[in-house]
Amino acid sequence: MSLADDLVAGNRRALARAITLVETGGAPARELVRAVYPHTGHAHVVGVTGAPGAGKSTLVSAMAAEWRERNRTVGIIAVDPSSPFSGGAVLGDRIRMQSHGGDAGVFIRSMASRGRLGGIARATGDATLLLDAAGFAVVIVETVGTGQADVDVASAADTTVVLDVPGMGDDVQAIKAGILEVADIFVVNKADRPGAEAAVKQLRAMLQLGEKPVDGWTPPVLQAVAMRAEGVVAAVDAVERHYRHGRDTGSHTKRHHARAAAELREALQELALEHAREQAAGAMWEALVGRIAERTLDPYSAAAELLSRQ
């Protein structure tokens, strides 16, 4: 059997190898995605984002445990900051999720952001597809937590959960970051701290000031203490309620179209760059880079020259 066949059959070792392959990229990764793509489109993809220190990993772990209580399999992609030395993931999320280590119904993979803005790694979308093809009912994508850049996850998820915590500073930053627009559900974590009620009121007030949702869904603002699993049942209920709402209203289909458009753009960019590098192999590429560095050629003209050779 091929790697794709093993993955679709539920082989966890094959899944781990497959994710490593898409992180590496290149033609073998594209062939793998092409092979498993017909088996995708069934998982509920949930994005979890928020500022560093908001308790994303703890909440994700608690939500995964709740879904397991409901007999749902869960795949988790935790996008960690890259190590400045090795370029690999720091693996902090894996440390916090060790309680799921012996559960065959939970698969956890850390991926390095490799400096990618937007909170998710380049290969996150492909890894999500692989978990979907492997049969996981719920796929959670936990972002790196980069604050104002941390909104790309919304285009990769069916439901986006945004975490806030009391005392994190000026909540107007949420408006500047675009967080209000991407959130389907707000969770004020560490709600046992002073200021939790104030944070909830501020978020609800900002939602009332914003534009009315076109699909009729108003993001609920929930409270949780993820460390003690308090409020987690309500959070999971809200996520599933949003998913049902999306299917009933058709907004779920619209999100899938938007995701497909984003996937097509990324694939085009990757293939175009790879083809351009092949056309300008070695000396020509370096010569163009040198001219740009010397300011004798601008990047757009260099790119146009490469494209004209295709």
N, C-alpha and C positions, 0 to 999 in steps of 0.2 A: 504493500500500500504506500501511496505517496504521503508526504508530510501533510498536504491539504486533507486527504482522506482520513488520516489519523486524527487530525484536529477536529474535523466534523464528527468523527465517531466518539469524541469526548476524551481523547488521550491528553492528559494534563502535561506530560513531558513534551509532547508534540506542540502543544500550545505555547509552552515556554520557549521552545526553539523557534517557533514561528514569530513570536514577538521580537526575539533577538534579531531575526532576519529582517523584519520591517524597520527596526531601529538602524540597522546597517544600511538599508536602502539599496537602490540599484535594480537591475533587471530581475534577479531572482525574487526580490520582494514583490515586484509588480506582478510577476507570474503567480505568486502565491495568492495575492489579493484577488487577482482575476479568477483563480480557481475556486475560492471560497465565497465570492461575492453573491452568487445565486442563493446561498444558504443564509444570507443576512436579512435584516429588516424586522426581526422579531423581538429583540431586546428593548427594554425601557432604559434609555440612556439618561442618567441623572448627573448633572454637573453640580459640584459643590465648590464654592469660591468664597473669598473673604480675605481680610487682611491677615498677615502673619500673626500668630498668637491668638487667633479667634477660636481655636479648638476644632479646626476642620477634621483633622485625622481622628480625633476622639469621637466626634459626631458621626463620621463615616463608619467607624468601627461599630458604634452602637446601633446605627441604622442597619448595617449588615446583619448584626445579631438579631434584630427584630424581623428582618425579612426571612432569615433562616427559621425563626419561630413560625413563620407563615409558609414554610416549605418552598421558599423561592431560592434558587441558586443566585449567587452574587459574584460578579467579577469586579475587581477594583483596580483602577489605574491611578497611581499616586504620582503626580508629576513633581519631582523634587528639584531643588536648586542644584545646579551642576557644581561639582567640586572644582575649585579654581586650579587644581593641580592635575587631576586625572581626566576631568571632563565628565566623569560619571556621576550618578545620583548620590546624594548624601545619605539616603535610605532612612531618614528620620521617621517616615511614615510606617515603614515596615516594623520598626521598633515598637511603635505605639499600637500596632495591630497584631501582636504576637498571639493574642487569645484565639485567633482564628486559624492558627498554624496546623491543627490536626483535623480541620473540617474540610472534607473533599468537596463540599458544596460552595466553598469560598476560594477564589483565586485572586491573589494580590500580586501586583507587579509595579515596582517603582521605575520611573523613567526620568532621565535627566532632561532638564529644560534646555540645556546647551545654549543658554543665553537668549532663548527665543522669548520675545515680548508677547503679551497676550495670555500668559499664564499656563499655556499648554505646549507640549513638545511637538516637533514636526510630525513625528510618527504616531502621535496619539490617536488620530482618526483611524489609521490602519489598525492599530492595536484594538481599538473599540470594535472594529469590524470582525477581527479575529475572535474576540470574546463572544460576540454575537453569534458567529458561525459555530462556535464551540458549544452553544446551547444555553448560555447563561441568561436567565430571565431578566435580571437587573444588572446593568453595567454602570458603575459609579466612576466618574472622572473627577478626581480631586486636584485642583490646580495648585500651582506653586505658591500662590499668595503674594502677588507682587503689587497689590493695591490698584492704582488707576489703570494699569495696563491689563488687569486681570479679568477681561470681559470676553475674550475669544471663546471661552467655554460655552457661551450661550448658543453659538452657531453649531456646536457639536453635540448638544444635548436636547432631549425632549422636554426635560424639566430642569430648571436651574434654581438651586438653593443658595441664597446669599446669607452668610453669617455676619453678625455684628456682635459686639460685646460692649458692656457699659464701660465708660471711661476711656474709650479709644481716641477721643479727640472730637474735633468739629465734624458733626454729621453732614454738614454741607458738602464735605468732600465726596460723599456718596453721589451727590448730584453731578459734581465735576467729573467723577470717574465714569459716569454712565451706568452705575450699578442699579439705579432705580429702573432703568429701561430693560435690563437683562434679567432681573429677578422675577421668578414666578412665585417664590416663597421666601420670606424672610424668617430667619431664626436668630433671636437674640440669645446667644449662648452665655454661659456663666451667669445665669439670671439670679443666682443667689447673692450676687454682688450689689452694693449700693448703686443706684442709678439705673437699674434695669427697667423699671417702669417708665422712667423718663425717656430712655432710648426707644422703647416701644411706641410711646406717644409721638416722639419726633418722627419716627419712620411712618407712622400712620398719617401724620399731618402732611408730610412731604408727598405721600401717595395721593392724598386728596387734592393737593395743589397741582399734581401732574395731569397729563392728558388721560381721558377715559380709555380703558383698554378696548380695542376694536373687537376682540373675541369674547368680551363679557366676563373675563376672569380678572378678579381683583386679588392681587397677591396678599395672602394672609400674613400677619406678623405674629409669630409664635415665640414662646419662651422655652428655654431648655437649660438643663445642667447636664451636659453630655457625660461628664465624668461619673455621674451617678445614674445615668440612663434616664433621667427625668425629662419628660417632654418629648422623648424619642418616638413613642407610639403615635402621638399627635403629628409629629413631623412626617413620619412615614405615611400616615393616613392622608395628609395634605398632598404629598407627592403623588400618591395613587389617585387621589381625587382629581388633581390637575391633569394627569394622564388620561383619565376617562373623559374629562371635559374636552381635552384636545381632540380625542377621537369623535366625540359627539358633535362638535362644532366645525370640524374640518381644519382647525388650526394646526393639528398634528401633521396633516398632509402638507400644509404650507411650510412648516418647519423642515420637513423632509426635502421639499423642493429647494429651500434655501441652503440646506446642508449639501445637497447634490451639486448646487452651483458653486459652493465654496470648495468642494472636493475637486470639481472640474478645474477651477482656477489654479489650485495648488498643483494638481497633476500636470497641467499645461506649463506652469512655471518650472517645475522640476524637469520635465522632459525637454523643454526649450533650452534650459541652461545646460543640461547634459549634452544635448546635441550640439550646442554652440561650442562647448569645450572640446568635443570630438572634432569639429570642423577646424578649430584653431589649436590643435594639439601642440603642446610644447612651446617652441620658440615664438610662434605668432601670438599666442595668449600672453606670454611674458612681455613681448614687445609692446602690445597694447596697454598692458598694465603699467609698463615703464613710461609710456607717453602720457598716460593719464596722471601719473605721479609727478611728471615733469611739467604738467600743465600745458603741454603742446597739443593735447587732444582731450575733449570732454567725454565723460562716460556714455552719454547718449549717442554721440557720433561713433564711438567704439562699438557700442552694441548694435547700431544700425549697420556697421561694416560687417560684423559677424553674421547678422541675420541675412544680409545680402548674399552671403556665400552659401546659404543653405539651398 
